[in-house]
Amino acid sequence: MKKYMAYMRCGFLEGCAYRSNFITGMLANFIQAAVLYYVWRSIFRYQGVVNGYTWEIMRKYVFVAFLCNCSFSFGFEMNTAKRIIKGDIILDLLKPVPYRGMLFFRMLGTAVMEFGVTLILVGCLYLSVNGAAGIRLERVLLFLVSLFLGMGIKFGIQYLFSLLCFYTDNSYGVTKAREVLTNFFSGAILPLVMFHGGLRRVVEALPFQGIVFTPCSIFIGTFSMEESLRGIAVQAVWIGILWVCGVLFWKKASGVISLYGG
């Protein structure tokens, strides 16, 4: 465990040293959140309720979704691709810890810094706009659990996409494809209750909703306590599924390394 803690510390220090990447990403997410905030405000001026959401609920959702989206930016596909192209990935494989474990704890260290900064900024902004009314301790605790599980799902998805870099040099395309899928299907752009029919069923069958929509719904109260616990259980199941998929995909990817003389 000491080895993993060392990687976590390295990730934290790396996040602090290269904080401009985090600040730039947070600014981009803030612009997106601001645009969504004013778009939804305009919509609710002419319609009191949209798919069960009032303006008060949607306003809270936009802020919490912004928090979920910024807290764990990760995005290590580009770095993985660079290490593969340079051959540095071999050095990672020679270390006395599993590659995925090393990657996770490095990203977790970075996430600690990101979450701390984001929570303070978004928390102050949320309270200034929405106030503290409606915030319940049990929902906050469940939200934090769900948020952490959402981080696990996001890492699992990004890990699978990063392994695609073993098969292509176009890491930028891989990263952007993952970002588009994650933002759309996780509920970062709009709540998933806005989807209807076949698209709604597809979204519910995918793991992305556990990244943003589930934590947000727990915090703002659109999920009952029973639905919140069920959503957390589904998140845990998806983490297990993504872990198994990562193990199987890694075996094929490591075979590619051997094929090229690694």
C-alpha positions as CSV (number, residue, x, y, z in Angstrom):
1,M,0.0,0.0,0.0
2,K,2.9,2.3,0.6
3,K,3.8,2.1,-3.1
4,Y,0.3,3.2,-4.1
5,M,0.4,6.0,-1.6
6,A,3.7,7.2,-3.1
7,Y,2.0,7.3,-6.6
8,M,-1.0,9.1,-5.1
9,R,1.4,11.7,-3.6
10,C,3.2,12.0,-7.0
11,G,-0.2,12.6,-8.7
12,F,-1.1,15.3,-6.1
13,L,2.2,17.1,-6.6
14,E,1.9,16.8,-10.4
15,G,-1.6,18.2,-10.3
16,C,-0.3,21.2,-8.3
17,A,2.7,21.7,-10.5
18,Y,0.6,21.6,-13.8
19,R,-2.4,23.3,-12.4
20,S,-2.8,25.4,-15.5
21,N,-4.3,22.3,-17.2
22,F,-6.9,21.9,-14.5
23,I,-7.7,25.7,-14.5
24,T,-8.1,25.6,-18.3
25,G,-10.4,22.6,-18.2
26,M,-12.4,24.1,-15.3
27,L,-12.8,27.4,-17.2
28,A,-14.1,25.4,-20.3
29,N,-16.6,23.6,-18.1
30,F,-17.6,26.8,-16.4
31,I,-18.4,28.4,-19.8
32,Q,-20.5,25.3,-20.7
33,A,-22.3,25.5,-17.3
34,A,-23.0,29.2,-17.7
35,V,-24.4,28.8,-21.2
36,L,-26.6,25.9,-20.0
37,Y,-27.7,28.0,-17.0
38,Y,-29.0,30.9,-19.2
39,V,-30.5,28.6,-21.8
40,W,-32.5,26.7,-19.2
41,R,-33.5,30.0,-17.5
42,S,-34.9,31.2,-20.9
43,I,-36.8,28.0,-21.4
44,F,-38.4,28.1,-17.9
45,R,-39.6,31.6,-18.4
46,Y,-42.1,30.2,-20.9
47,Q,-42.7,26.8,-19.3
48,G,-43.0,26.1,-15.6
49,V,-42.2,22.4,-15.6
50,V,-40.1,20.4,-18.1
51,N,-40.2,16.6,-17.7
52,G,-40.8,17.0,-13.9
53,Y,-38.0,19.6,-13.5
54,T,-38.8,23.1,-12.3
55,W,-36.4,26.0,-12.7
56,E,-35.4,25.7,-9.0
57,I,-34.4,22.0,-9.5
58,M,-32.7,22.6,-12.9
59,R,-30.7,25.5,-11.4
60,K,-29.3,23.2,-8.7
61,Y,-28.7,20.4,-11.3
62,V,-26.5,22.7,-13.4
63,F,-24.3,23.6,-10.5
64,V,-23.9,20.1,-9.2
65,A,-23.3,18.7,-12.7
66,F,-20.5,21.3,-13.0
67,L,-19.0,20.1,-9.8
68,C,-19.1,16.4,-10.9
69,N,-17.6,17.3,-14.3
70,C,-14.7,19.3,-12.9
71,S,-13.8,17.3,-9.8
72,F,-12.2,14.3,-11.7
73,S,-11.0,15.5,-15.0
74,F,-8.5,12.7,-15.5
75,G,-8.0,12.6,-19.3
76,F,-4.8,10.5,-19.4
77,E,-5.3,9.1,-23.0
78,M,-2.9,11.6,-24.5
79,N,-0.2,10.9,-22.0
80,T,-0.6,7.2,-22.5
81,A,-0.3,7.6,-26.2
82,K,2.9,9.6,-25.8
83,R,4.5,7.0,-23.6
84,I,3.5,4.3,-26.0
85,I,5.0,6.1,-29.0
86,K,8.3,6.9,-27.1
87,G,8.5,3.4,-25.7
88,D,8.3,4.7,-22.1
89,I,5.3,2.4,-21.4
90,I,7.8,-0.4,-21.0
91,L,9.3,1.4,-18.0
92,D,5.8,1.5,-16.4
93,L,5.4,-2.2,-17.0
94,L,8.7,-3.0,-15.3
95,K,7.6,-1.3,-12.0
96,P,6.6,-3.6,-9.1
97,V,2.9,-2.5,-9.2
98,P,0.2,-3.3,-11.7
99,Y,-0.1,-0.7,-14.5
100,R,-3.7,0.1,-13.8
101,G,-3.2,0.4,-10.1
102,M,-0.3,2.8,-10.7
103,L,-2.4,4.8,-13.1
104,F,-5.4,4.9,-10.8
105,F,-3.6,6.2,-7.7
106,R,-1.7,8.8,-9.7
107,M,-5.0,10.1,-11.1
108,L,-6.6,9.8,-7.6
109,G,-3.8,12.1,-6.2
110,T,-4.6,14.6,-8.9
111,A,-8.3,14.3,-8.2
112,V,-7.8,15.1,-4.5
113,M,-6.4,18.5,-5.5
114,E,-9.1,19.1,-8.2
115,F,-12.0,18.1,-5.9
116,G,-10.8,20.3,-3.1
117,V,-10.5,23.4,-5.3
118,T,-13.7,22.7,-7.2
119,L,-15.8,22.0,-4.1
120,I,-14.8,25.4,-2.5
121,L,-15.5,27.4,-5.7
122,V,-18.7,25.6,-6.8
123,G,-19.9,25.4,-3.2
124,C,-19.7,29.1,-2.7
125,L,-21.3,29.7,-6.1
126,Y,-24.1,27.2,-5.4
127,L,-24.9,28.7,-2.0
128,S,-24.9,32.3,-3.3
129,V,-27.5,31.4,-6.0
130,N,-29.6,28.6,-4.4
131,G,-29.0,29.1,-0.7
132,A,-28.7,26.2,1.8
133,A,-32.4,25.3,1.8
134,G,-33.1,21.7,0.9
135,I,-29.6,20.4,1.7
136,R,-29.9,17.4,3.9
137,L,-27.1,15.6,5.6
138,E,-28.1,12.1,4.5
139,R,-28.3,13.2,0.9
140,V,-24.9,14.9,1.1
141,L,-23.3,11.7,2.4
142,L,-25.0,9.5,-0.3
143,F,-23.9,12.1,-2.8
144,L,-20.3,11.9,-1.8
145,V,-20.4,8.1,-2.0
146,S,-22.0,8.2,-5.4
147,L,-19.5,10.9,-6.5
148,F,-16.6,8.6,-5.6
149,L,-18.2,5.6,-7.3
150,G,-18.8,7.9,-10.4
151,M,-15.0,8.6,-10.3
152,G,-14.4,4.9,-10.5
153,I,-16.7,4.5,-13.5
154,K,-15.1,7.5,-15.2
155,F,-11.6,6.0,-14.6
156,G,-12.8,2.6,-15.9
157,I,-14.1,4.1,-19.1
158,Q,-11.1,6.3,-19.7
159,Y,-8.8,3.3,-19.0
160,L,-10.5,1.3,-21.7
161,F,-10.3,4.2,-24.1
162,S,-6.6,4.8,-23.2
163,L,-5.9,1.1,-24.2
164,L,-7.1,2.0,-27.7
165,C,-4.0,4.1,-28.0
166,F,-2.0,0.8,-28.3
167,Y,-3.8,0.4,-31.7
168,T,-3.7,3.9,-33.1
169,D,-1.5,7.0,-33.1
170,N,-4.6,9.3,-33.1
171,S,-4.8,9.8,-29.4
172,Y,-6.5,13.2,-29.9
173,G,-9.4,11.5,-31.7
174,V,-9.7,8.8,-29.0
175,T,-9.8,11.5,-26.3
176,K,-12.4,13.7,-28.1
177,A,-14.6,10.7,-28.9
178,R,-14.6,9.7,-25.2
179,E,-15.3,13.3,-24.1
180,V,-18.3,13.6,-26.4
181,L,-19.8,10.3,-25.3
182,T,-19.2,11.0,-21.6
183,N,-20.6,14.5,-21.7
184,F,-23.7,13.5,-23.7
185,F,-24.6,10.2,-22.0
186,S,-23.6,11.1,-18.4
187,G,-26.0,14.0,-18.0
188,A,-23.4,16.7,-18.0
189,I,-25.1,18.6,-20.8
190,L,-28.8,17.9,-19.8
191,P,-30.5,15.6,-17.4
192,L,-31.2,12.2,-18.8
193,V,-34.9,12.5,-18.0
194,M,-35.1,14.7,-21.0
195,F,-34.4,11.7,-23.2
196,H,-37.3,9.7,-24.5
197,G,-38.1,6.4,-26.0
198,G,-35.3,4.2,-27.4
199,L,-32.6,6.8,-26.6
200,R,-33.6,6.8,-22.9
201,R,-33.4,3.0,-22.8
202,V,-30.0,3.1,-24.4
203,V,-28.7,5.6,-21.9
204,E,-30.0,3.6,-19.0
205,A,-28.2,0.5,-20.3
206,L,-24.8,2.3,-20.3
207,P,-22.5,3.2,-17.4
208,F,-22.2,6.9,-18.2
209,Q,-25.2,8.0,-16.1
210,G,-23.3,7.0,-13.0
211,I,-20.7,9.8,-13.6
212,V,-23.0,12.8,-13.3
213,F,-26.7,12.1,-13.5
214,T,-26.9,9.7,-10.5
215,P,-24.9,11.9,-8.1
216,C,-26.8,15.0,-9.1
217,S,-30.2,13.3,-8.8
218,I,-29.3,12.1,-5.3
219,F,-28.1,15.6,-4.1
220,I,-31.0,17.7,-5.6
221,G,-33.6,15.2,-4.3
222,T,-35.1,14.0,-7.6
223,F,-34.2,10.5,-6.6
224,S,-36.0,9.0,-3.6
225,M,-33.9,7.4,-0.9
226,E,-34.7,4.0,-2.4
227,E,-33.8,5.1,-5.9
228,S,-30.6,6.7,-4.5
229,L,-29.5,3.4,-2.9
230,R,-30.4,1.5,-6.1
231,G,-28.4,4.0,-8.2
232,I,-25.4,3.5,-5.9
233,A,-25.7,-0.3,-6.3
234,V,-25.8,0.1,-10.1
235,Q,-22.7,2.2,-10.0
236,A,-20.8,-0.4,-7.9
237,V,-21.9,-3.1,-10.4
238,W,-20.6,-1.1,-13.4
239,I,-17.3,-0.6,-11.7
240,G,-17.0,-4.4,-11.4
241,I,-17.9,-4.8,-15.1
242,L,-15.5,-2.2,-16.3
243,W,-12.7,-3.7,-14.1
244,V,-13.3,-7.1,-15.8
245,C,-13.4,-5.5,-19.3
246,G,-10.2,-3.6,-18.4
247,V,-8.4,-6.9,-17.5
248,L,-9.5,-8.6,-20.7
249,F,-8.7,-5.7,-22.9
250,W,-5.3,-5.2,-21.2
251,K,-4.3,-8.8,-22.1
252,K,-4.9,-8.0,-25.8
253,A,-3.1,-4.7,-25.6
254,S,-0.1,-6.2,-23.9
255,G,0.0,-8.7,-26.7
256,V,0.4,-5.8,-29.1
257,I,3.5,-4.7,-27.1
258,S,5.0,-8.1,-27.4
259,L,4.2,-8.2,-31.1
260,Y,6.3,-5.1,-31.7
261,G,9.2,-6.4,-29.6
262,G,8.3,-4.8,-26.2
